[in-house]
Amino acid sequence: MDIALGFLTFGTLGFVAVFGYLSHRAMEEMRNQPGPKSALSRDGAAERRAKLQARESS
């Protein structure tokens, strides 16, 4: 019983560590890619307004 409890405990901790590492890598890749910014950020909203004004003036 003690062996199974240890296996489950360390298996769960290992799974959480690997999942956290993979999530961190995915977020870093997304952060480094060029692309449109979120509309919720200040500079993202300004970027969208500038694009709309450029479309309207042309």
Beta strands, then each sheet from edge to edge (+ up, - down):
end
